[in-house]
């Protein structure tokens, strides 16, 4: 699985932060947890002896930590999924205690176990991802508050546009992070149990099927299903899309940090920048760079999940199987990116002196709009006059065509970036006021914190 093959690169891209929650051992543990919970759920309606369910639960917990994953993977190849040999292993483990085979895997099909295990893996990983996003969001909020009125050049289409504040830039970062974290929380809380039996009718455990499904959801702390969803994959797509959106928000911030850390701008720098093997002078914003790298791999994997939603009939041949590693990789990549962007934002240095220098780089052209507006009541040629002066790269306060109507001191006042920030400080306050922490990023007692 992804986590085991990531020993070399995971630390660079933050994958080591999430790997234990999505790796092979996490999957195997989740599958055994589902099997133990299913025996207990079946015991609530008398289909499994309560004592036998306890034995199955204990054996499942032990096997979750001790199973040889390499051997299980090899045994899984024949049937196309690991549940078949896993159930055989569990039944063998409990047979010396006179537990009948029917007490293990009652009424289930392999997809029930795999889908429910995927929900457990996703839920536990999402809790960790949300926590990393919270850290990143809080760091962005702190930057926004500290630099609420710090002027800098806004850039549109790669060019300087008008003054803004770094506080507004950071507040928008925080807003995006908060929105995607809130979305992930909702998706996590909606992760449903899967229990449908061979063809999604629960015929093998009729008339107790829906009761067992509800009990299974309760045992595992998952949302209850309305009905089995073997080939109705919106629950899987919701996870993929939420992770894709989160990655997009992280990638935008990382790209901004990389750009603003460029030598020519020098407006930001990371707390512990990386060096170069060849150039001693380099101070690379490595945390932002690697967060960006991780997020760039996400959209294609989201596309894979969405392209596989067309599960045929009542059980898909291949489309279902394609989801396992795809969702695992999405959790790993987005989790790593969230961890790395939190590191970047948490140690970000803001160089306001360089922001001021860059505001002055155009010799006032940045505020040409304001001068044009002040000149317009005096001449119909205001825009042409200011445009020509900017094109010549000459100061606006020494242009006779401008000073004929506006005193040079007035023009210089018009060119003060700090006096043309519009509603930027208020917008910082508005964006941050929408963010509330501490109440909606929790999980129930069955989940992982």
Secondary structure, 3 states (H helix, E strand, C coil): CCCHHHCCCHHHHCHHHHHHHHCHHHHHHHHHHHHHHHHHHHHCCCCCCHHHHHHHHHHHHHHHHHCCHHHHHHHHCCCCCCHHHHHHHHHHHHHCCCCCHHHCCCCCCHHHHHHHHHHHHHHHHHHHHHHHHHHHHHHHHHHHHHCCCCEEEEEECCEEEEEEEHHHHHHHHHHHHHHHHHHHHHHHHCCECCCCCCCCCCHHHCCCHHHHHHHHHHHHCCECCCCCCCCCCHHHHHHHHHHHHHHHHHHHHHHHHHHHCCCCCCCEECCCCECCCCCCCCCECHHHHHHHHHHHCHHHHHHHHHHCCCCCCCCCCCCCHHHHHHHHHHHHHHHHHHHHHHHHHHCCEECHHHHHHHHCCCCCHHHHHHHHHHHHCCCCCHHHHHHHHHHHCCCHHHCHHHHCCCCHHHHHHHCCHHHCCCCHHHHHHHHHHCCCCCCCCCCCCCCCC
